[in-house]
Amino acid sequence: MDYAIDVRLGIAKEQMLISGSSLQEIAEQCGFVHYTHFNRLFRSRCGISPSGYRKRLLRQD
C-alpha cells in the first residue's frame, strides 16, 4: 500500500510540474477521491503542502 501511494504521489509531483491543471484535478487523476486525503498524505510524505510544492517549483523556473 505504501508503495502504491508513493507512486501516485510521484505522478502528482510530475503533473504539478508539467500540467496547468488544478491540484484538485491532479489529485483526482492520480486516484485520490478526496483532495483533503491527498493533501494530508502529500504533507506527511513530502514535508510540504501540494500548493507549497507547486509554488516552489514555479519559483525555480
C-alpha positions as CSV (number, residue, x, y, z in Angstrom):
1,M,0.0,0.0,0.0
2,D,2.8,2.5,0.9
3,Y,4.5,1.8,-2.5
4,A,1.3,2.5,-4.4
5,I,0.8,5.8,-2.5
6,D,4.4,6.8,-3.2
7,V,4.0,6.1,-6.9
8,R,0.7,8.1,-7.1
9,L,2.3,11.0,-5.2
10,G,5.3,10.8,-7.6
11,I,3.0,11.1,-10.6
12,A,1.2,14.0,-8.9
13,K,4.5,15.8,-8.5
14,E,5.3,15.3,-12.2
15,Q,1.9,16.6,-13.1
16,M,2.4,19.7,-10.9
17,L,5.5,20.5,-12.9
18,I,4.2,19.9,-16.5
19,S,0.4,20.4,-16.2
20,G,-1.7,23.6,-15.7
21,S,-4.4,21.5,-14.0
22,S,-5.6,22.4,-10.6
23,L,-4.3,20.5,-7.6
24,Q,-7.8,19.1,-7.2
25,E,-7.8,17.7,-10.7
26,I,-4.3,16.3,-10.3
27,A,-5.3,14.5,-7.1
28,E,-8.3,13.0,-8.9
29,Q,-6.2,12.0,-11.9
30,C,-3.8,10.2,-9.5
31,G,-6.6,8.2,-7.9
32,F,-7.4,10.2,-4.8
33,V,-11.1,10.6,-4.3
34,H,-10.9,13.4,-1.8
35,Y,-8.5,16.3,-2.1
36,T,-8.1,16.5,1.7
37,H,-6.8,13.0,1.8
38,F,-4.4,13.7,-1.0
39,N,-3.3,16.9,0.8
40,R,-2.7,15.1,4.1
41,L,-0.7,12.3,2.5
42,F,1.3,14.7,0.5
43,R,2.2,16.7,3.5
44,S,3.1,13.7,5.6
45,R,5.3,12.1,2.9
46,C,6.9,15.2,1.4
47,G,7.0,17.6,4.3
48,I,5.3,20.4,2.4
49,S,1.7,21.0,1.2
50,P,0.9,20.4,-2.5
51,S,0.4,24.1,-3.1
52,G,3.7,25.0,-1.4
53,Y,5.5,22.3,-3.5
54,R,4.0,23.8,-6.7
55,K,4.9,27.3,-5.7
56,R,8.5,26.2,-5.0
57,L,8.6,24.5,-8.5
58,L,7.4,27.7,-10.2
59,R,10.0,29.8,-8.4
60,Q,12.8,27.6,-9.8
61,D,11.8,28.4,-13.4
